[in-house]
């Protein structure tokens, strides 16, 4: 009997490119058909065939409170009853902007947008407008949305301008982007020695999550801060993924580094399409209508999305929230690592706050090149075996995973029991 998931995917491919509205959903990296989900509750969701799964993706990070948290759902319902969108200011926009500024000392002013990509493209434009410079520095394996200037991969040399990583991105656009290795302090120093007075900004995921979870080495972020200050460049932390996921002060609070601009998303929308960017007042006031840098959006500050974000941020401020979340996540990765080690499998893992990375490798990777050397075939085998048993990890060896506050002992015990069963027969 053909599954409903398969039927839906077959139909979707006729109307939607690849059958999906975001590429990783297609399961191309791991093989097989994607799952179509019908509903979620807490740490679980159910697919079109009615099968339940423990969810370690959480819509790629936003669902720090799990699926359909009652307080978030209630806030959305109330907001929706009052109107879905106005395209004009609301008091709730002021409330969430004020809260973000209170929680992040680096953010003196903030503007709300609708997606992480929009936040990413906006901070780059703003940094260029503020400095009057064109060049930007990014790091191989870090993803900042699908803006043209950010869809760039490393060039052929160790220190060179990047090449487009997508068709449709002009080479001359990519030519303004310098791509370096994440965690390579020598590389960033050489780049600033060569182009320092031309660099508008350095944009970085302070904890990388789009090439699996890669933690910053000691002094890497601090060196970025020093070099940007010395050369008058804008330091941008892309905290779309890490923002309010790794701690109440985000990654910048965790590592005690103050960026000039910050991009936020995912958690601040509570599962609704919302993102933001903010930072130093003198930079932010270059934005229209005050300054010459134009940025606008009809649905920016959408009242329903803002309501979901406010309800979520209220919950994460409860004392002990992040300690509990971090402990749960650490229990997960330690448990899977111990099981793999017991059965002689090359495997390691790490976690930061509510994020984690799983690697089929002897050592935890620290760069894009090291991630690429992990055993992708082993991950794919693991992914499908876990999926069959009702445990859903990201369908790619190059994506971080997420734990929610709704993952408790039952969910961890089941996950580790399944991992034991799989690795035992490995």
C-alpha positions in Angstrom: 0.0 0.0 0.0 1.4 3.4 -1.0 1.8 5.7 1.9 0.1 9.1 2.0 3.5 10.7 2.4 4.6 9.3 -0.9 1.3 10.2 -2.7 1.6 13.8 -1.5 5.2 14.1 -2.6 4.4 12.7 -6.0 1.6 15.3 -6.4 3.7 18.1 -5.1 6.4 17.6 -7.6 4.0 18.6 -10.4 3.2 22.0 -8.8 6.2 22.9 -6.6 9.9 22.7 -7.8 11.3 19.5 -6.3 8.1 19.1 -4.5 9.2 21.3 -1.6 9.4 25.0 -0.6 12.9 24.8 0.9 15.6 22.5 -0.6 16.7 20.5 2.5 13.1 19.3 3.0 13.4 17.1 -0.1 15.6 14.5 1.6 18.1 14.7 -1.3 21.0 14.6 1.1 19.8 11.4 2.9 17.7 9.8 0.2 14.1 8.7 0.2 10.9 10.6 0.3 10.3 13.6 2.6 7.7 13.4 5.3 4.5 15.5 5.2 3.5 16.6 8.7 -0.1 17.0 9.8 0.2 18.3 13.4 2.6 18.7 16.3 2.3 18.8 20.1 5.1 19.2 22.6 8.1 17.2 21.6 6.2 15.2 19.0 4.6 15.5 15.6 2.5 13.2 13.3 2.9 12.6 9.6 0.3 12.2 6.9 0.1 8.5 7.7 -0.6 9.1 11.4 2.9 8.0 12.6 4.3 9.9 15.5 8.0 11.1 15.8 10.1 12.6 18.6 11.2 15.9 16.9 14.8 17.0 17.1 14.4 19.6 14.3 11.8 21.9 15.8 11.1 23.6 12.5 14.9 24.2 12.3 15.2 26.0 15.7 12.2 28.2 16.4 10.2 25.8 18.5 12.2 26.1 21.7 8.9 25.5 23.6 7.9 22.6 21.5 5.0 22.3 19.1 1.7 24.2 19.8 2.7 25.5 23.2 -0.6 26.6 24.9 0.6 30.1 25.8 1.9 30.8 22.3 -1.2 29.4 20.6 -3.5 31.5 22.9 -1.4 34.6 22.1 -1.7 34.0 18.4 -5.5 33.4 18.6 -6.1 36.7 20.5 -3.9 38.6 18.0 -5.6 37.1 15.0 -9.0 38.0 16.3 -8.0 41.6 16.4 -6.7 41.6 12.8 -4.1 39.6 10.8 -2.1 42.6 9.5 -2.2 46.4 9.5 0.9 47.5 7.6 1.1 50.2 10.3 2.7 50.5 13.8 1.3 48.6 16.7 2.0 48.7 20.4 3.1 45.1 20.4 6.0 46.0 18.0 7.2 48.5 20.5 7.0 45.9 23.3 9.1 43.3 21.5 11.6 45.9 20.3 12.0 47.2 23.8 12.4 43.7 25.2 15.1 42.7 22.6 17.0 45.9 23.5 16.8 45.1 27.2 18.0 41.5 26.7 20.9 42.3 24.4 23.2 45.2 25.5 24.7 45.4 22.0 21.3 46.3 20.5 20.3 49.9 21.0 17.7 50.0 18.3 16.0 47.2 16.3 13.9 46.8 13.2 11.5 43.9 12.7 11.4 42.0 9.4 9.8 38.7 8.2 12.7 36.3 7.7 16.3 35.5 8.5 17.2 36.1 4.9 15.7 39.6 5.0 17.6 40.3 8.2 20.9 39.0 6.6 20.6 41.1 3.5 19.5 44.2 5.5 22.5 44.1 7.9 24.9 43.8 4.9 23.3 46.8 3.1 23.3 48.8 6.3 26.9 48.1 7.0 27.9 49.1 3.5 25.8 52.3 3.7 27.3 53.2 7.1 30.9 52.6 6.1 30.8 53.6 2.4 32.7 50.4 1.6 31.7 47.5 -0.6 33.7 44.4 0.5 32.4 41.9 3.1 34.0 38.9 4.8 32.1 35.7 5.5 33.1 32.2 6.4 32.9 28.9 4.5 30.0 26.9 5.7 28.1 29.7 7.4 24.7 30.5 5.9 23.1 33.9 6.2 20.1 33.5 3.9 19.8 33.5 0.1 20.8 37.0 -0.7 23.1 37.3 -3.7 26.1 38.6 -1.9 25.9 35.9 0.7 25.4 32.9 -1.6 29.2 32.7 -2.1 31.6 29.8 -1.6 35.4 29.9 -1.2 37.5 30.7 -4.2 40.3 28.6 -5.5 43.0 30.0 -3.2 43.4 30.1 0.5 42.8 33.9 0.5 40.7 35.0 -2.4 37.3 36.4 -3.3 34.5 33.9 -3.4 32.6 32.4 -6.3 28.9 32.2 -6.7 27.4 29.1 -5.0 24.1 29.5 -6.9 23.1 30.1 -10.5 21.7 33.6 -10.9 24.3 35.2 -8.7 26.5 37.5 -10.9 30.2 36.9 -10.5 30.7 40.6 -10.0 28.4 40.5 -7.0 30.3 37.5 -5.5 33.5 39.5 -6.2 32.7 41.8 -3.3 32.7 38.9 -0.9 35.8 37.4 0.7 35.3 33.9 2.0 37.6 32.5 4.7 37.8 29.4 6.9 35.7 29.5 10.0 37.9 29.5 13.2 41.0 30.5 11.1 42.5 33.5 13.0 45.5 33.6 10.7 43.3 33.9 7.6 41.2 36.7 9.0 44.4 38.6 10.0 45.8 38.2 6.5 42.5 39.4 4.9 42.5 42.6 7.0 46.2 43.2 6.3 45.4 43.1 2.6 41.9 44.7 2.4 41.2 46.2 5.8 40.3 49.7 4.7 37.9 48.3 2.0 36.0 45.9 4.3 32.5 47.1 5.2 31.7 44.2 7.5 32.5 40.7 8.8 29.4 38.5 9.1 29.6 35.4 11.1 27.5 32.8 12.9 29.0 33.0 16.4 28.1 29.3 16.7 27.8 27.8 13.2 24.7 25.8 12.7 24.5 25.4 9.0 27.4 23.1 8.5 26.3 21.0 11.5 27.1 22.6 14.9 30.6 24.1 14.9 31.7 25.9 18.0 34.1 28.9 17.8 37.6 28.3 19.0 39.0 30.2 21.9 39.8 33.8 20.8 38.3 33.5 17.3 35.3 35.8 18.0 37.4 38.1 20.1 40.0 38.5 17.3 37.2 39.4 14.9 36.0 42.1 17.3 39.5 43.6 17.6 40.2 43.6 13.9 36.8 45.2 13.0 37.4 47.9 15.6 40.9 48.6 14.4 39.9 48.9 10.7 36.5 50.6 11.1 34.6 47.6 9.9 31.2 46.5 11.2 31.1 43.2 13.1 27.8 41.4 12.4 26.7 38.4 14.4 24.2 36.3 12.6 22.2 35.0 15.5 19.1 33.9 13.5 19.8 30.4 14.8 21.6 31.0 18.1 19.5 34.0 19.2 17.7 33.0 22.4 18.5 29.4 21.6 21.9 29.0 23.3 21.0 31.4 26.2 19.0 34.4 27.2 21.9 36.6 26.2 22.3 34.7 22.9 25.8 33.6 21.7 27.2 37.1 22.2 26.3 36.9 25.9 27.7 33.4 26.1 31.1 34.4 24.7 31.0 38.0 26.0 31.6 39.6 22.6 29.7 42.8 21.6 28.9 42.9 17.9 28.0 46.1 16.1 24.9 44.6 14.4 22.9 41.4 15.1 20.5 39.5 13.0 17.8 37.6 14.8 15.1 35.1 13.8 13.6 31.7 14.6 13.0 31.8 18.4 11.9 35.5 18.4 9.0 34.5 16.1 7.9 31.6 18.2 7.2 29.6 15.1 5.8 32.4 13.0 7.6 34.2 10.2 9.5 37.0 12.0 13.0 38.1 12.3 14.9 41.3 13.3 18.2 43.1 13.1 19.6 45.7 15.4 22.7 47.2 16.9 24.5 50.4 17.6 22.2 53.5 17.4 24.5 55.4 15.1 24.5 52.6 12.6 20.7 51.9 12.9 19.9 55.5 12.3 21.3 55.3 8.8 18.1 53.4 7.9 15.2 55.2 6.2 13.3 57.2 7.1 16.2 58.7 9.2 19.0 57.9 6.8 19.9 57.0 3.2 19.8 53.1 3.6 16.5 51.9 2.3 14.7 48.9 3.8 11.0 48.2 4.0 8.4 45.4 4.3 4.6 45.3 4.2 4.4 42.5 6.8 7.3 43.6 9.0 6.2 43.5 12.6 3.1 41.4 11.7 0.9 41.5 14.9 0.3 37.7 14.9 4.0 36.9 14.6 4.9 39.5 17.2 2.4 37.9 19.6 3.9 34.5 19.1 7.4 36.0 19.7 6.4 37.8 22.8 4.8 34.7 24.3 7.9 32.7 23.6 10.3 35.3 25.0 8.2 35.5 28.1 8.7 31.7 28.7 12.4 31.6 28.1 12.9 34.3 30.8 11.7 32.0 33.5 14.6 31.3 35.9 16.3 28.0 35.2 14.9 27.7 31.7 18.2 27.6 29.9 20.0 25.5 32.5 17.3 22.8 32.2 17.3 23.0 28.4 21.1 22.8 28.2 21.2 19.8 30.6 18.7 17.9 28.5 20.6 18.6 25.4 23.9 17.5 27.0 22.2 14.3 28.2 21.1 13.5 24.7 24.6 13.9 23.1 26.4 12.3 25.9 24.1 9.3 25.8 24.3 8.7 22.1 28.1 9.2 22.2 28.5 6.6 25.0 26.4 4.1 23.1 28.4 4.5 19.9 31.7 4.2 21.8 30.5 1.0 23.4 29.9 -0.5 20.0 33.1 0.7 18.5 31.6 3.2 16.1 33.5 6.4 15.1 31.1 9.0 16.4 31.2 12.1 18.5 28.8 14.9 19.4 28.5 18.2 21.2 25.9 20.7 22.4 25.7 24.4 23.2 22.5 25.4 25.0 19.6 23.9 23.1 21.6 23.1 20.0 23.5 20.0 19.2 25.7 18.4 16.5 26.1 14.7 15.7 29.2 13.6 13.7 30.3 10.3 12.4 33.9 11.1 13.0 36.6 10.4 15.6 37.0 14.1 16.5 34.6 17.0 16.7 35.0 19.1 13.6 36.0 22.8 13.9 35.7 23.9 10.2 33.8 23.3 7.0 36.6 21.1 5.6 36.6 18.9 8.7 32.8 18.6 8.6 33.1 17.4 5.0 35.4 14.6 6.1 32.7 13.1 8.4 31.2 9.8 7.2 28.0 11.0 5.4 27.0 7.5 4.4 27.0 6.4 8.1 24.9 9.4 9.0 22.4 8.6 6.3 22.1 5.1 7.6 21.7 6.3 11.1 19.1 8.9 10.1 16.8 6.4 8.3 17.1 3.8 11.1 16.1 6.4 13.7 13.3 7.7 11.5 11.9 4.2 11.1 11.8 3.9 14.9 10.0 7.3 15.2 12.9 9.6 16.0 13.3 12.6 13.7 16.7 14.2 13.2 17.6 16.8 10.6 17.6 15.1 7.1 21.2 16.2 6.5 24.6 15.5 8.0 25.3 19.2 7.7 22.6 20.7 10.0 22.5 21.2 13.7 19.7 19.7 15.8 17.5 21.2 18.5 16.0 20.2 21.8 12.9 21.9 23.2 11.7 22.5 26.7 9.1 19.7 26.2 11.8 17.0 25.7 11.7 15.1 29.0 13.0 11.8 30.4 10.5 9.7 28.3 11.7 11.3 25.1 15.4 11.0 25.9 15.0 7.4 27.2 13.2 6.4 24.0 15.8 8.1 21.8 18.7 6.4 23.6 17.0 3.1 23.5 16.5 3.3 19.8 20.2 4.4 19.3 21.2 1.4 21.3 19.2 -0.9 19.1 20.6 0.6 16.0 24.3 0.7 17.0 24.1 -2.8 18.4 23.2 -4.1 15.0 25.5 -1.8 13.2 
